[in-house]
Amino acid sequence: MPGQTKIQNPETTVPKTPEMNDRDFINDMVTTEKQITNSYSIALNEASHENLYNDISLIFNEAQNCQRSLFNLMFKKGWYSFEAAETQVLDQTYQQFTGYMQQFPSAGMTQ
């Protein structure tokens, strides 16, 4: 899209060899942590025993923090980037989802 800006730190160089490098290993760890947190999230939704829920919640938070630290490292090294969204696109998306919320049965209810 015209006018979009890539949000990224300068990429550090990694060797172009068939062997796994630091970027490959960290990317694999981020992917694994994302899968782990997704699984723990499902387990939290299904846990009926309070102590089990609390234990899983602690482990989930540790895994989520680990994933975030790995993400921050990848971003710092320039191995993770984003496309900046234009304000107009953000406003349109906000309006779209605000309209969806009006369709929910609870839209007219007050808390």
N, C-alpha and C positions, 0 to 999 in steps of 0.2 A: 504494500500500500504506500502511496506517496506520502511523504511527511512523517513516516514512522521512524523511530529511532531505536536502535538496538541498545539494550541495557546490558552491559557486560564489562567486566574488568579485562585488562590486557591478558590475552591467553599466554600461559607459560608453555614453553616448548616441551614436547614429549617425543621420544624417539619413535620413528615410524618403522617398527619391526614387528614380526609375527608374535613376539613374546608380549605378555601382558605388561603394561607399564603402570605407574602410579595412578594415572587417570582412569585406566581400565579397572583397577582394583577398587578405587574409591567409588566409581560408578556402579560396580557390582554390589558394593556394600550399601549404597543408597537405595538401590533397587530392592535388595533383600530387606532392609529396614522398612521400606514402604509396604512390602508384602506382609511383613510381620505385624506392623501396626494395623493394617487392614484386618488381619485375622484376629488380633486382640480386640479390635472394635466390635467384631461380630460376637466374640466370646463375652464381652461386657454386656451386650444387648441380651444375651441369652442366659446369663448367670442368675440363678434364682437364690443362691446362698450368699448372704451378705459378706461373710469373711472371704469367700472365693472371689466375689466381685471386687472387694478391696485389694486383694493380692494381685489380681489381674490388672486392676487399675494402676497400681504402682509399677508393674512391669511394663504396661502400655506406655506410661509416661516416660520411663527410662528409654524405651525403644524410640519413642517420638523425639525425645531430646537428642538421642544419638543420631537419628536421621537428620535432624535440623543442623546439628554440628557438621555433619558430613556435607550437607547441602551448602552451608556457609563456606566451608573449605573449598568446595568445587567452584562456587561463585567467585571467591577471592582469587583463585588461580585462573579465572577466565574460562573455566570448562563448562559453565552453565550460563545461559543468556536468555533474555526476554525481549519481546518486541513491545515498545511503549504503545499504549492505546491512546488514540486521540480523544479529547474531551467529548466531542460530539458522539463518538461511538459509545463511550461510557454512559453518557446521558440517555441515549437510545436504549441501551441494554437495561438501565435502571428503570426506565419507563415501561419497558416490556414486562419485566418481572413484577413491577408494582401492579400492572394490569392483571397478571396471573393471580396475585394475592387476593384481588377483589373477587375472584371466582371461587375461593375457598368457602366452605359452608360457615366457617367461623368469622368471615370478614366483617359481618355486621355486629358481632358480639363485642362487648367491652370486657376488660379484665377486672 
